[in-house]
């Protein structure tokens, strides 16, 4: 059975430019990828179809044009290509978060004081929130996401152990 997709094809007035950024952010939040300029795609679930329709409505409200379609790829190779595009997007976002971890792990080194550990806890919390958002919008999970969550769990456990050893803590 072929997978069904929801496509959003749109045209936004060139000014104000914030409208383009606003649409881009909304599409990012629902995990859409761009097939080309102003053509984005998501797997066809009821929730995602509704999200794309809301984005289309918002585009029209600001004077743009927007069309939402349900479609299937015409060949298994096109289907795999679209899935690879989703995977590449998830991989890039997970890798960006993974790349932030070595510096954070160094800051968590044995000589870190209480202030350093609090800052590290805040940073781990921020990266974990970003990782959870990625998981929600990743339609085709990739191994990098699991590696990211595994490293974050290990860092959280390390911080918890360090917190228990801090003087003045119970």
NUTOR-933851 format. One line per 2 residues: number of its first residue (from 1); their letters; for each residue x, y, z of C-alpha. Coordinates in Angstrom, 3 decimals. Example, Ala and Ser with C-alpha at 12.3 -4.5 7.8 and 13.67 -1.06 7.14 Angstrom:
BEGIN
1 = as = 12.300 -4.500 7.800  13.670 -1.060 7.140;
***
This chain:
BEGIN
1 = xx = 0.000 0.000 0.000  1.357 3.372 -0.993;
3 = xx = 1.985 5.998 1.637  -0.131 9.111 1.347;
5 = xx = 1.344 12.591 1.778  -0.021 16.070 2.432;
7 = xx = 1.540 18.835 0.357  1.305 22.553 0.941;
9 = xx = 2.034 24.737 -2.073  2.057 28.418 -1.287;
11 = xx = 3.036 31.921 -2.324  3.534 34.653 0.262;
13 = xx = 3.766 38.394 -0.376  7.427 39.431 -0.339;
15 = xx = 6.826 42.028 2.380  6.844 41.919 5.318;
17 = xx = 9.591 39.286 5.348  8.581 38.102 8.817;
19 = xx = 5.678 36.240 7.185  8.080 33.853 5.435;
21 = xx = 9.894 33.167 8.694  6.593 32.667 10.498;
23 = xx = 5.417 30.085 7.944  8.816 28.370 7.985;
25 = xx = 8.701 28.064 11.810  5.179 26.629 11.740;
27 = xx = 6.154 24.087 9.120  9.236 23.156 11.157;
29 = xx = 7.073 22.573 14.234  4.950 20.012 12.416;
31 = xx = 7.996 18.308 10.897  7.408 19.334 7.294;
33 = xx = 10.229 19.265 4.790  10.557 21.298 1.634;
35 = xx = 10.518 19.514 -1.704  11.382 22.875 -3.264;
37 = xx = 10.720 26.537 -2.537  7.201 26.996 -1.198;
39 = xx = 6.315 23.297 -1.526  6.348 21.370 1.735;
41 = xx = 5.272 17.856 2.594  4.313 15.735 5.615;
43 = xx = 2.955 12.206 5.993  -0.836 12.194 5.670;
45 = xx = -2.168 11.887 9.192  -5.314 13.668 10.303;
47 = xx = -3.364 15.887 12.688  -0.722 16.866 10.147;
49 = xx = -3.310 17.464 7.419  -5.153 19.766 9.810;
51 = xx = -1.925 21.584 10.691  -1.117 22.123 7.017;
53 = xx = -4.639 23.417 6.421  -4.275 25.905 9.298;
55 = xx = -0.975 27.118 7.882  -2.618 27.495 4.455;
57 = xx = -5.477 29.468 6.026  -2.989 31.775 7.756;
59 = xx = -1.132 32.340 4.489  -4.389 33.312 2.775;
61 = xx = -5.277 35.648 5.663  -2.124 37.680 5.014;
63 = xx = -2.824 37.950 1.288  -0.942 34.911 0.048;
65 = xx = -2.017 31.905 -1.943  -2.002 28.399 -0.516;
67 = xx = -3.179 24.999 -1.659  -3.215 21.752 0.305;
69 = xx = -3.176 18.415 -1.529  -3.129 14.749 -0.624;
71 = xx = -0.855 12.782 -2.913  1.024 9.532 -3.405;
73 = xx = 4.422 9.064 -4.990  4.294 7.589 -8.455;
75 = xx = 7.015 5.027 -7.788  8.581 3.174 -4.860;
77 = xx = 11.866 4.999 -5.593  10.180 8.413 -5.201;
79 = xx = 8.639 7.184 -1.961  12.065 6.136 -0.659;
81 = xx = 13.541 9.449 -1.795  10.951 11.398 0.204;
83 = xx = 11.571 9.187 3.243  15.330 9.812 2.851;
85 = xx = 14.685 13.558 2.825  12.803 13.255 6.113;
87 = xx = 15.591 11.095 7.538  18.252 13.579 6.452;
89 = xx = 16.356 16.428 8.107  16.017 14.476 11.373;
91 = xx = 19.654 13.394 11.202  20.864 16.984 10.715;
93 = xx = 18.821 18.289 13.632  19.882 15.441 15.933;
95 = xx = 23.517 15.889 14.908  23.369 19.597 15.706;
97 = xx = 22.259 18.729 19.242  24.821 15.921 19.514;
99 = xx = 27.559 18.370 18.475  26.750 20.551 21.487;
101 = xx = 27.314 17.699 23.954  31.143 17.324 24.008;
103 = xx = 31.701 20.896 25.208  28.996 20.434 27.814;
105 = xx = 30.519 17.151 28.968  33.895 18.884 29.361;
107 = xx = 32.256 21.603 31.481  30.808 18.866 33.660;
109 = xx = 34.341 17.624 34.382  35.460 16.607 37.854;
111 = xx = 36.632 20.124 38.772  33.287 21.793 38.063;
113 = xx = 31.900 23.793 40.966  28.267 24.201 42.040;
115 = xx = 27.657 27.157 39.679  29.119 25.196 36.756;
117 = xx = 26.920 22.220 37.566  23.796 24.382 37.736;
119 = xx = 24.637 25.865 34.351  25.263 22.369 32.991;
121 = xx = 21.892 21.212 34.352  20.193 24.126 32.592;
123 = xx = 21.980 23.311 29.344  21.131 19.592 29.564;
125 = xx = 17.494 20.565 30.212  17.506 22.909 27.173;
127 = xx = 19.051 20.291 24.872  16.693 17.613 26.204;
129 = xx = 13.683 19.841 25.435  14.986 20.353 21.904;
131 = xx = 15.514 16.575 21.567  11.955 15.887 22.724;
133 = xx = 10.594 18.412 20.214  12.644 16.723 17.519;
135 = xx = 11.197 13.339 18.483  7.672 14.746 18.176;
137 = xx = 8.219 16.125 14.689  10.464 13.372 13.354;
139 = xx = 8.248 11.284 11.107  11.036 8.837 10.230;
141 = xx = 13.291 8.450 13.306  17.008 7.970 12.730;
143 = xx = 19.696 6.293 14.890  21.193 9.688 15.772;
145 = xx = 18.033 10.543 17.701  18.358 7.460 19.898;
147 = xx = 22.061 8.160 20.410  21.178 11.701 21.459;
149 = xx = 18.589 10.531 24.005  20.978 7.901 25.344;
151 = xx = 23.766 10.438 25.882  21.369 12.909 27.483;
153 = xx = 20.150 10.216 29.913  23.761 9.416 30.833;
155 = xx = 24.520 13.103 31.360  21.404 13.536 33.495;
157 = xx = 22.424 10.550 35.642  25.948 11.942 35.980;
159 = xx = 24.590 15.322 37.076  22.263 13.633 39.566;
161 = xx = 25.174 11.670 41.074  27.256 14.849 41.296;
163 = xx = 24.383 16.716 42.960  24.086 14.031 45.632;
165 = xx = 27.782 14.423 46.460  27.658 18.214 46.767;
167 = xx = 28.324 19.569 50.241  25.169 20.841 51.913;
169 = xx = 22.913 18.539 49.882  20.818 15.824 51.433;
***
